[in-house]
Amino acid sequence: MFLETRYLHVLSDDTGPQVSCYITAPAYVLQHLECRIINSMSSLIVSDNEELVSNVITVECLDMEKGIPFPICIAIPFTARYRGNYRDIMVKVSDVNLQTSYLTPKALERPRGSYKGICAEVKVYKLGIFSVVSCLKKESFTITKKGLTLKPSMDSRISLNYPPGVFNSPVLVQLKVQPVDPSLVAYLKTQQDTSYLVLCTSPLIHVQHPSTHPFQEPVTVFLPCSSQPDKKNLSSEIEPKRTASATTNKIIPLYLNRTKSASIRKPGNNTCECLKLLGIRSQDTGWFVLDDVVVRTMQSGLISFELCEHLERFIVLHLSSIVDNSHLVSFVKSLEEAMLSTTACIVLYHQKDNPHRVVILVVPSKDLNQVLRNLRLEAFGSPPEPSRHFQVKEGEQLLLRFTGNIFASSNGKDYGKDHKLIFHLQRKPRLELQIKEVDEFGNYSCPHYKGTIEVYKVPKEKTDPSLDQSVTLSENNDQLPICKLSLRLPKHEKLINHPQRTKRISTDPLDALWENLLYWLAEELSEENAECLSSSLPLRRSTIQLIKLKNPDDLTEQIHALLCSWKKSLPNSTDKLRLLARHLRKIGRSDLSKELKFKWENKVFTEPQPWFAMAE
């Protein structure tokens, strides 16, 4: 009997368990299966033109002697922010040697218990590493001896006409279409001096033919190539509640990363406009220009040409003038590289009620404002401001190195290590860390501790294929950081308990009486009286200033310390009571002078009694 079981996995950087997958198999098999999330391997899983939309999971059998009655069903939760006509959702299966295959999901929207999201469900015949990716949609066609007009569903304007007799036997052809965003072409015009002559391009076409079957007849190709994008086809790429299309996630703003001062020049009405076809026979040969192929302009922004050989990829450039072939090859290489990259930046926000807790994200430039709004709703705030913008590829690892007087920890214990983020356009890379100062006595001249986060790209060839979460760069590595982020942390408020008064304990009752009298007098004098008395008493100005510095916010303590200092400076034989009474009369406080004498003569610290009480 087959049962469905939900497998949970607790990530080290998460507060609760996540659903890794749902597996449907016999009960005795489910007891011996283990499913774990291994997102640290995601950079090795994704390939060109793929975008990861789920966790990377591994499914293993703990008891190898148990026979598994394949196929079994595995459903993996995923979230795809956009798909479009040109992209498809596939389940990618990899073994320990990262040899991969693709499975088409059977069901995408079937709620399971309390989980109401979308799952990609497939039947598998072996265990291994599973992930859900968004990739270019691939369509397969069988070309018989009778020929075929091939029209892919992703773009009705594209067609490949295989005439009768093009192959001697039936041949399977696979086709993928990769649209080129006009904004990307505009950006590349600012990078190369000769690229301004490129007006627009056709989509990039990927075709797979068997190399053992050469063309017996030329194949006619029809492609769109217009500087005005087709609104009908673009509308299918717009995701709900968004204005950006599925292809505009690769847009690079014109003001970013300008390496040359070349400006975009308007070609105007130039009679020298021409169309050039570029192709690539295999990855080993590279791009080249097919000068012998004539590209013709058709109606409705379409072009046509005839192919006499297999090409793995090809594209047509619309030029305003004749350009050297080497420049065209360089442009197409840059275009292909830019289509795999995204403009992004690093965002670091502090938790408002706990500045030692920070969140770090790699954010695509077009999503920056929305991400900042969401962080504020989560009670996070700046500074610092986002880093400068840079180019990053899907699955590329970014190493975060803390320098200066601040370091970080992911678990609150191991400080001083480097941390990493793996960029996935549809996965929202996020890292939450605890930060603290390296030296609490450092940055003594500033109200906060200061540090810097240096961000490095880790080349894919240096990525560790193991499950180790730690990432390091060799010490002798001369790689420069792609960006830096200034970091600040408020200093701790140190509480120092100062005694209110320091009293000398004396066994002489007269000393205790003097202490009480002087403190009583300090409480009775106003601030104006205190200023007059300090001028009247023979005390040094430095002594008065020192007393004020020691007790800046307590007037009573200031006056008491002033009187004690005056009394201590007098010889023992001086009649201190008579002298103090004279100074009080001098500042206009004869009432305090009389009351002082009364307290002293009665040798008790009491209020003066009414005359009728004294008479009794």
C-alpha positions as CSV (number, residue, x, y, z in Angstrom):
1,M,0.0,0.0,0.0
2,F,1.4,3.4,-1.0
3,L,1.3,6.2,1.5
4,E,2.3,9.9,1.2
5,T,4.7,11.3,3.9
6,R,5.8,14.9,4.5
7,Y,9.5,15.3,5.2
8,L,10.7,18.3,7.3
9,H,14.2,19.7,7.6
10,V,15.5,22.3,10.1
11,L,18.0,24.7,8.5
12,S,20.8,26.1,10.6
13,D,19.8,29.7,9.7
14,D,16.0,29.2,10.1
15,T,13.8,29.4,13.2
16,G,11.6,26.5,12.2
17,P,11.5,23.4,10.0
18,Q,10.8,23.6,6.3
19,V,8.9,21.1,4.2
20,S,11.6,19.6,1.9
21,C,9.3,17.3,-0.1
22,Y,6.4,14.8,-0.1
23,I,7.1,11.2,-1.0
24,T,4.6,8.6,-2.0
25,A,5.9,5.0,-1.5
26,P,5.1,1.8,0.5
27,A,5.1,2.3,4.2
28,Y,8.2,0.1,4.9
29,V,10.2,2.2,2.3
30,L,9.2,5.6,3.8
31,Q,10.6,4.5,7.2
32,H,14.1,4.2,5.7
33,L,14.1,7.3,3.5
34,E,15.9,10.5,4.6
35,C,15.4,13.8,2.9
36,R,17.6,16.8,3.6
37,I,17.8,20.4,2.2
38,I,21.3,21.1,0.8
39,N,21.1,24.6,-0.6
40,S,24.8,25.0,-0.2
41,M,25.2,23.0,-3.4
42,S,22.8,25.1,-5.4
43,S,25.6,26.9,-7.3
44,L,26.6,23.6,-8.8
45,I,23.1,22.5,-9.7
46,V,22.0,25.4,-11.9
47,S,23.3,25.7,-15.5
48,D,23.2,28.5,-18.1
49,N,19.7,29.9,-18.7
50,E,18.3,28.1,-15.6
51,E,16.8,29.7,-12.5
52,L,16.4,27.8,-9.3
53,V,12.8,28.1,-7.8
54,S,13.0,25.5,-5.0
55,N,15.2,24.1,-2.3
56,V,17.9,21.7,-3.4
57,I,17.1,18.4,-1.6
58,T,18.8,15.0,-1.4
59,V,16.8,11.8,-0.9
60,E,18.7,8.7,0.5
61,C,17.8,5.3,1.7
62,L,19.3,4.5,5.1
63,D,18.9,0.8,4.6
64,M,20.5,-0.1,1.3
65,E,19.2,-3.7,1.6
66,K,15.6,-2.6,1.3
67,G,14.4,-2.9,-2.2
68,I,12.5,0.2,-3.4
69,P,9.7,-0.6,-5.8
70,F,10.3,2.1,-8.3
71,P,8.8,4.3,-9.5
72,I,7.9,6.3,-6.4
73,C,6.4,9.8,-6.4
74,I,8.2,12.9,-5.1
75,A,6.6,16.3,-4.9
76,I,8.8,19.3,-4.2
77,P,7.4,22.7,-3.1
78,F,8.5,25.7,-5.2
79,T,7.8,29.3,-5.8
80,A,8.1,30.8,-9.3
81,R,7.8,34.6,-9.4
82,Y,7.4,34.6,-13.2
83,R,7.5,32.1,-16.0
84,G,6.3,33.6,-19.4
85,N,5.9,31.9,-22.8
86,Y,9.6,31.2,-23.2
87,R,10.3,29.5,-19.9
88,D,9.1,26.2,-18.4
89,I,9.2,24.5,-15.0
90,M,11.2,21.3,-14.8
91,V,12.5,18.9,-12.1
92,K,16.3,18.4,-12.3
93,V,17.7,15.1,-11.0
94,S,21.4,14.8,-10.3
95,D,23.6,12.0,-9.0
96,V,26.7,12.2,-6.8
97,N,28.8,13.0,-9.9
98,L,26.4,15.8,-10.8
99,Q,25.2,14.0,-13.9
100,T,21.8,15.4,-14.6
101,S,18.5,14.6,-16.3
102,Y,15.2,16.5,-16.5
103,L,11.7,15.4,-15.6
104,T,8.5,17.1,-16.6
105,P,6.2,17.6,-13.6
106,K,2.9,15.8,-13.7
107,A,1.0,18.1,-11.3
108,L,1.9,21.6,-10.2
109,E,-1.0,22.8,-8.1
110,R,-2.3,20.3,-5.6
111,P,-2.6,21.4,-1.9
112,R,-1.3,18.9,0.6
113,G,-2.7,19.1,4.1
114,S,-1.9,22.5,5.7
115,Y,0.5,23.3,2.8
116,K,-1.4,25.4,0.2
117,G,1.6,26.2,-2.1
118,I,2.6,24.7,-5.5
119,C,4.5,21.5,-5.8
120,A,6.3,19.9,-8.7
121,E,5.3,16.2,-8.7
122,V,7.3,13.6,-10.6
123,K,7.8,9.8,-10.7
124,V,11.4,8.8,-10.2
125,Y,13.3,5.6,-10.8
126,K,16.3,6.4,-8.7
127,L,17.2,8.5,-5.7
128,G,19.6,11.4,-5.7
129,I,19.6,15.2,-5.7
130,F,16.4,17.0,-6.8
131,S,15.6,20.6,-7.5
132,V,13.0,22.6,-9.4
133,V,14.3,25.0,-12.1
134,S,12.9,27.5,-14.5
135,C,14.6,26.9,-17.9
136,L,14.1,27.8,-21.5
137,K,11.2,25.9,-22.9
138,K,12.3,23.1,-25.2
139,E,10.1,21.7,-28.0
140,S,10.8,18.6,-29.9
141,F,9.8,17.8,-33.5
142,T,10.3,14.8,-35.8
143,I,11.4,15.7,-39.3
144,T,10.4,13.0,-41.8
145,K,11.4,12.6,-45.4
146,K,8.3,14.6,-46.4
147,G,9.7,17.6,-44.5
148,L,8.0,19.8,-41.9
149,T,7.2,23.5,-41.2
150,L,8.3,23.9,-37.6
151,K,6.5,26.6,-35.6
152,P,7.3,26.7,-31.8
153,S,4.5,27.6,-29.5
154,M,6.5,30.2,-27.6
155,D,6.6,32.6,-30.5
156,S,4.2,32.3,-33.5
157,R,6.4,34.6,-35.7
158,I,9.2,32.1,-35.7
159,S,9.2,29.2,-38.2
160,L,11.7,26.7,-39.7
161,N,10.7,25.2,-43.0
162,Y,12.3,21.8,-43.6
163,P,11.6,20.9,-47.3
164,P,10.9,17.3,-48.5
165,G,14.1,15.3,-48.8
166,V,16.1,17.5,-46.3
167,F,16.9,14.2,-44.4
168,N,17.2,10.7,-45.7
169,S,15.5,9.3,-42.5
170,P,13.3,10.7,-39.7
171,V,15.3,13.1,-37.5
172,L,14.4,14.5,-34.0
173,V,15.0,18.2,-33.8
174,Q,14.9,20.2,-30.4
175,L,14.3,23.9,-30.4
176,K,14.6,26.7,-27.7
177,V,14.0,30.4,-28.2
178,Q,15.7,33.0,-26.0
179,P,14.3,36.5,-26.5
180,V,16.7,39.5,-26.4
181,D,15.6,42.5,-24.5
182,P,16.1,45.8,-26.4
183,S,17.3,47.5,-23.2
184,L,20.1,45.0,-23.0
185,V,21.2,45.9,-26.6
186,A,21.1,49.6,-25.6
187,Y,23.3,48.9,-22.6
188,L,25.9,47.1,-24.7
189,K,26.1,50.1,-27.1
190,T,27.6,52.1,-24.2
191,Q,30.3,49.5,-23.7
192,Q,31.8,49.1,-27.1
193,D,32.5,51.9,-29.5
194,T,31.4,50.0,-32.6
195,S,28.2,48.5,-31.1
196,Y,26.2,51.7,-31.6
197,L,25.7,50.5,-35.2
198,V,23.6,47.6,-34.0
199,L,20.0,48.7,-34.3
200,C,18.3,45.5,-33.0
201,T,18.6,41.7,-32.9
202,S,16.4,38.7,-33.5
203,P,15.8,36.2,-30.7
204,L,18.7,33.8,-30.0
205,I,17.7,30.4,-31.4
206,H,19.0,27.1,-29.9
207,V,18.7,24.1,-32.2
208,Q,19.8,20.5,-31.8
209,H,20.2,18.3,-34.9
210,P,21.9,14.9,-35.1
211,S,25.4,15.6,-36.5
212,T,25.2,12.4,-38.5
213,H,22.4,13.8,-40.7
214,P,23.6,16.7,-42.9
215,F,21.1,18.9,-44.7
216,Q,20.4,17.6,-48.2
217,E,18.3,20.7,-48.9
218,P,18.5,24.3,-47.4
219,V,16.2,25.0,-44.5
220,T,14.3,28.4,-44.7
221,V,14.2,30.3,-41.4
222,F,11.7,33.1,-40.5
223,L,12.5,35.3,-37.5
224,P,11.3,38.6,-36.0
225,C,13.9,41.4,-36.1
226,S,12.4,44.8,-35.4
227,S,13.4,47.7,-33.3
228,Q,9.7,48.0,-32.3
229,P,8.9,45.0,-30.0
230,D,5.7,43.1,-30.7
231,K,3.2,44.0,-28.1
232,K,1.2,40.8,-28.5
233,N,4.2,38.6,-27.6
234,L,5.4,40.9,-24.9
235,S,2.1,40.9,-23.1
236,S,2.4,37.1,-22.6
237,E,5.7,37.7,-20.7
238,I,4.2,40.2,-18.2
239,E,3.5,38.6,-14.9
240,P,0.4,39.6,-12.9
241,K,0.7,42.8,-11.0
242,R,4.1,43.6,-12.4
243,T,5.2,45.9,-15.3
244,A,8.4,44.0,-16.0
245,S,8.4,41.1,-18.4
246,A,10.0,37.7,-17.9
247,T,12.9,38.8,-20.0
248,T,13.4,42.2,-18.3
249,N,14.9,40.6,-15.2
250,K,18.2,40.8,-17.1
251,I,17.9,44.6,-17.9
252,I,21.0,46.5,-17.0
253,P,20.5,50.2,-16.4
254,L,22.4,52.5,-18.8
255,Y,23.9,54.5,-16.0
256,L,25.6,51.4,-14.4
257,N,29.1,50.1,-14.9
258,R,30.1,52.4,-17.8
259,T,33.6,51.4,-18.8
260,K,33.8,53.7,-21.9
261,S,32.6,57.1,-22.7
262,A,30.8,56.0,-25.9
263,S,27.3,57.4,-26.2
264,I,24.3,56.0,-28.0
265,R,24.2,57.5,-31.5
266,K,21.1,57.7,-33.6
267,P,21.7,56.2,-37.0
268,G,18.9,58.1,-38.7
269,N,17.9,57.2,-42.2
270,N,20.9,55.3,-43.5
271,T,20.8,53.5,-46.8
272,C,23.7,51.3,-45.7
273,E,21.5,49.3,-43.3
274,C,22.2,45.6,-43.5
275,L,21.4,42.3,-41.7
276,K,24.1,39.8,-40.6
277,L,23.6,36.2,-39.5
278,L,26.0,34.9,-36.8
279,G,26.0,31.2,-35.7
280,I,27.9,28.7,-33.7
281,R,28.5,25.1,-34.9
282,S,29.6,23.8,-31.6
283,Q,30.9,25.2,-28.3
284,D,34.5,24.4,-29.4
285,T,34.4,26.4,-32.6
286,G,32.8,29.6,-31.2
287,W,30.8,32.3,-32.9
288,F,31.4,33.3,-36.6
289,V,29.7,35.4,-39.3
290,L,28.0,33.6,-42.2
291,D,28.8,36.1,-44.9
292,D,27.6,33.8,-47.7
293,V,24.0,33.7,-46.3
294,V,21.7,36.5,-47.6
295,V,19.2,37.7,-45.0
296,R,16.1,39.3,-46.5
297,T,13.6,41.7,-45.0
298,M,10.0,40.6,-45.0
299,Q,6.8,42.3,-44.0
300,S,5.6,42.9,-40.4
301,G,9.2,43.1,-39.0
302,L,10.1,39.6,-40.2
303,I,13.3,38.4,-41.9
304,S,14.2,35.2,-43.7
305,F,17.3,33.3,-44.8
306,E,18.3,29.8,-45.8
307,L,20.6,27.5,-43.8
308,C,22.7,24.9,-45.5
309,E,24.4,23.5,-42.4
310,H,23.7,22.6,-38.7
311,L,24.0,25.5,-36.2
312,E,23.7,25.0,-32.5
313,R,22.8,28.6,-32.0
314,F,22.2,31.5,-34.3
315,I,21.1,35.2,-34.2
316,V,20.6,38.0,-36.7
317,L,21.9,41.5,-36.1
318,H,20.3,44.5,-37.8
319,L,23.0,47.1,-38.5
320,S,22.9,50.7,-39.5
321,S,26.2,50.3,-41.5
322,I,28.8,47.8,-42.5
323,V,30.8,46.5,-39.4
324,D,33.9,44.4,-39.3
325,N,33.1,40.8,-38.5
326,S,35.4,40.7,-35.4
327,H,33.3,43.5,-33.8
328,L,30.1,41.6,-34.5
329,V,31.5,38.4,-32.9
330,S,32.6,40.4,-29.9
331,F,29.2,42.0,-29.6
332,V,27.3,38.7,-29.7
333,K,29.7,37.2,-27.1
334,S,29.0,40.2,-24.8
335,L,25.3,39.9,-25.5
336,E,25.2,36.2,-24.6
337,E,27.2,36.9,-21.4
338,A,25.0,39.8,-20.4
339,M,21.8,37.6,-20.9
340,L,23.1,35.4,-18.1
341,S,23.7,38.2,-15.7
342,T,21.6,40.4,-13.5
343,T,22.3,43.8,-12.0
344,A,22.1,43.6,-8.2
345,C,23.3,45.1,-5.0
346,I,23.9,44.2,-1.4
347,V,21.4,45.4,1.3
348,L,22.2,45.3,5.0
349,Y,19.6,46.5,7.5
350,H,19.7,46.5,11.3
351,Q,16.8,45.3,13.5
352,K,15.4,48.5,15.0
353,D,15.2,47.3,18.6
354,N,18.4,45.2,18.4
355,P,21.2,46.8,16.3
356,H,23.4,43.7,16.8
357,R,21.0,41.6,14.6
358,V,21.3,42.3,10.9
359,V,19.8,41.0,7.7
360,I,21.8,40.9,4.4
361,L,20.3,40.3,1.0
362,V,21.4,40.2,-2.6
363,V,18.7,42.2,-4.4
364,P,18.1,42.7,-8.2
365,S,18.2,46.4,-8.9
366,K,14.6,46.5,-10.3
367,D,13.3,45.0,-7.0
368,L,15.3,47.3,-4.7
369,N,12.5,49.7,-3.6
370,Q,10.0,46.9,-2.9
371,V,12.5,44.9,-0.9
372,L,13.4,48.0,1.2
373,R,9.7,48.6,1.9
374,N,9.3,44.9,3.0
375,L,12.3,45.2,5.4
376,R,10.9,48.3,7.0
377,L,7.6,46.4,7.6
378,E,9.7,43.7,9.4
379,A,11.1,46.3,11.8
380,F,14.5,46.5,10.0
381,G,16.1,49.8,9.1
382,S,19.2,51.5,7.7
383,P,22.0,52.7,7.7
384,P,24.0,51.7,5.7
385,E,22.7,52.5,2.3
386,P,22.7,49.7,-0.3
387,S,26.0,48.9,-2.0
388,R,26.9,49.9,-5.5
389,H,25.4,47.9,-8.3
390,F,27.3,45.0,-9.8
391,Q,26.7,42.1,-12.3
392,V,26.0,38.6,-10.9
393,K,25.0,35.3,-12.5
394,E,22.4,32.8,-11.4
395,G,24.0,30.5,-8.8
396,E,27.1,32.6,-8.3
397,Q,28.5,32.6,-4.8
398,L,29.3,35.9,-3.0
399,L,31.7,35.8,-0.1
400,L,31.1,38.3,2.7
401,R,34.3,39.2,4.6
402,F,33.9,41.4,7.7
403,T,36.9,43.7,8.4
404,G,37.6,46.5,10.8
405,N,36.3,46.5,14.3
406,I,33.1,44.5,13.6
407,F,32.7,40.8,12.9
408,A,29.7,38.5,12.6
409,S,28.3,35.1,13.5
410,S,25.4,33.1,12.1
411,N,24.8,31.2,15.4
412,G,25.9,33.7,18.0
413,K,29.0,31.8,18.9
414,D,31.5,31.4,16.0
415,Y,32.6,35.0,15.3
416,G,35.3,36.0,12.8
417,K,34.3,33.6,9.9
418,D,33.5,34.5,6.4
419,H,29.9,34.1,5.2
420,K,28.4,33.4,1.8
421,L,25.3,34.2,-0.2
422,I,24.3,32.3,-3.3
423,F,22.4,34.5,-5.8
424,H,19.2,33.1,-7.3
425,L,17.0,35.5,-9.0
426,Q,13.7,33.9,-7.9
427,R,14.9,32.7,-4.5
428,K,15.5,36.0,-2.6
429,P,18.9,35.2,-1.1
430,R,18.9,36.2,2.6
431,L,21.3,35.9,5.5
432,E,20.6,36.8,9.2
433,L,23.7,37.4,11.4
434,Q,24.6,38.6,14.9
435,I,27.3,41.3,14.8
436,K,29.5,42.7,17.6
437,E,32.7,44.7,18.1
438,V,36.1,43.1,18.0
439,D,37.7,45.5,20.5
440,E,35.3,47.3,22.9
441,F,38.0,50.0,23.4
442,G,38.5,50.5,19.7
443,N,37.2,53.6,17.8
444,Y,37.5,55.5,21.0
445,S,37.0,58.9,19.3
446,C,33.7,57.8,17.7
447,P,30.2,57.2,19.2
448,H,30.0,53.9,17.4
449,Y,32.2,51.0,16.3
450,K,33.1,50.9,12.6
451,G,33.7,48.1,10.2
452,T,33.5,47.1,6.5
453,I,32.0,44.2,4.6
454,E,34.0,43.3,1.5
455,V,32.1,41.3,-1.1
456,Y,34.0,38.9,-3.4
457,K,32.8,36.6,-6.2
458,V,33.8,33.0,-5.8
459,P,34.6,31.5,-9.2
460,K,32.5,28.4,-10.0
461,E,35.7,26.3,-10.5
462,K,36.7,27.1,-6.9
463,T,33.4,26.0,-5.5
464,D,33.6,23.1,-3.1
465,P,31.4,20.3,-4.4
466,S,31.0,18.9,-0.8
467,L,28.2,19.9,1.5
468,D,30.6,22.1,3.6
469,Q,28.9,25.4,4.3
470,S,32.2,27.3,4.8
471,V,33.7,29.2,2.0
472,T,37.1,30.8,2.0
473,L,39.4,32.6,-0.4
474,S,43.1,31.8,-0.3
475,E,45.2,34.3,1.5
476,N,47.4,35.0,-1.6
477,N,44.4,35.6,-3.7
478,D,44.7,39.0,-5.5
479,Q,41.0,39.3,-6.3
480,L,39.5,42.7,-5.6
481,P,36.1,43.0,-3.9
482,I,33.2,43.8,-6.2
483,C,31.8,46.2,-3.7
484,K,32.2,47.3,-0.1
485,L,29.6,48.2,2.6
486,S,30.4,50.4,5.5
487,L,29.1,49.1,8.8
488,R,28.4,50.8,12.1
489,L,27.4,49.6,15.6
490,P,26.4,51.8,18.5
491,K,28.7,51.6,21.5
492,H,27.5,50.1,24.8
493,E,26.3,52.6,27.4
494,K,28.6,51.9,30.4
495,L,26.9,52.5,33.7
496,I,29.3,53.7,36.4
497,N,27.8,54.0,39.9
498,H,29.3,57.1,41.6
499,P,28.6,57.5,45.3
500,Q,26.4,60.6,46.0
501,R,28.7,61.8,48.8
502,T,31.8,60.6,50.5
503,K,31.5,61.1,54.3
504,R,34.2,61.0,56.8
505,I,33.1,59.0,59.8
506,S,34.3,60.8,63.0
507,T,33.8,59.8,66.6
508,D,33.7,63.5,67.6
509,P,30.1,64.6,68.1
510,L,31.0,68.2,67.1
511,D,32.2,67.0,63.7
512,A,28.9,65.1,63.2
513,L,27.0,68.3,64.2
514,W,29.1,70.4,61.8
515,E,28.3,67.8,59.0
516,N,24.6,68.0,59.6
517,L,24.6,71.8,59.9
518,L,26.5,72.3,56.6
519,Y,24.3,69.9,54.7
520,W,21.2,71.6,56.2
521,L,22.6,74.9,55.1
522,A,23.3,73.6,51.6
523,E,19.7,72.6,51.2
524,E,18.4,76.1,52.3
525,L,20.6,78.2,50.0
526,S,19.4,79.0,46.5
527,E,21.6,79.0,43.4
528,E,21.9,82.8,43.6
529,N,22.9,82.6,47.3
530,A,25.5,80.0,46.5
531,E,27.1,82.2,43.8
532,C,27.3,85.1,46.3
533,L,28.6,82.8,49.1
534,S,31.3,81.3,46.9
535,S,32.5,84.9,46.1
536,S,32.4,85.9,49.7
537,L,34.3,82.8,51.1
538,P,38.1,82.9,50.7
539,L,38.3,80.0,48.2
540,R,40.4,79.6,45.1
541,R,38.6,79.7,41.7
542,S,40.1,76.4,40.7
543,T,38.6,74.7,43.8
544,I,35.2,76.1,43.0
545,Q,35.5,74.9,39.4
546,L,36.6,71.4,40.5
547,I,33.6,71.1,42.8
548,K,31.2,72.0,40.0
549,L,32.8,69.5,37.7
550,K,32.4,66.7,40.2
551,N,28.8,67.5,40.8
552,P,27.5,69.1,37.6
553,D,23.8,68.3,38.2
554,D,23.4,68.6,42.0
555,L,23.3,72.1,43.4
556,T,23.0,70.9,47.0
557,E,26.1,68.7,46.7
558,Q,28.0,71.6,45.2
559,I,27.2,73.9,48.1
560,H,27.9,71.2,50.7
561,A,31.3,70.5,49.1
562,L,32.0,74.2,49.0
563,L,31.3,74.7,52.7
564,C,33.3,71.6,53.6
565,S,36.2,72.8,51.6
566,W,36.1,76.2,53.3
567,K,35.8,74.7,56.8
568,K,38.8,72.3,56.1
569,S,41.0,75.2,55.0
570,L,40.6,77.1,58.3
571,P,42.9,76.5,61.4
572,N,41.4,74.6,64.3
573,S,41.5,77.7,66.5
574,T,39.2,79.8,64.2
575,D,35.7,80.5,65.4
576,K,34.1,79.0,62.4
577,L,30.5,79.5,63.6
578,R,30.9,83.3,64.0
579,L,32.8,83.6,60.7
580,L,30.1,81.6,58.7
581,A,27.3,83.7,60.3
582,R,29.1,86.9,59.2
583,H,29.3,85.6,55.6
584,L,25.6,84.7,55.6
585,R,24.6,88.2,56.8
586,K,26.9,89.6,54.1
587,I,24.9,87.9,51.4
588,G,21.6,89.0,52.9
589,R,20.6,85.8,54.7
590,S,20.5,87.0,58.3
591,D,17.6,84.5,58.9
592,L,19.9,81.6,58.2
593,S,22.6,83.2,60.4
594,K,20.3,83.3,63.4
595,E,19.0,79.8,62.8
596,L,22.5,78.4,62.5
597,K,23.5,79.9,65.9
598,F,20.3,78.4,67.5
599,K,21.2,74.9,66.2
600,W,24.8,75.2,67.3
601,E,24.0,76.5,70.8
602,N,21.4,73.7,71.5
603,K,23.9,71.1,70.2
604,V,21.1,69.3,68.4
605,F,20.0,69.2,64.8
606,T,16.4,70.3,65.3
607,E,14.1,73.0,64.1
608,P,13.8,76.1,66.3
609,Q,10.9,75.7,68.8
610,P,8.1,78.2,69.2
611,W,8.5,80.6,72.2
612,F,5.5,79.2,74.1
613,A,6.9,75.7,73.9
614,M,10.2,77.0,75.2
615,A,8.4,78.7,78.1
616,E,6.7,75.5,79.2
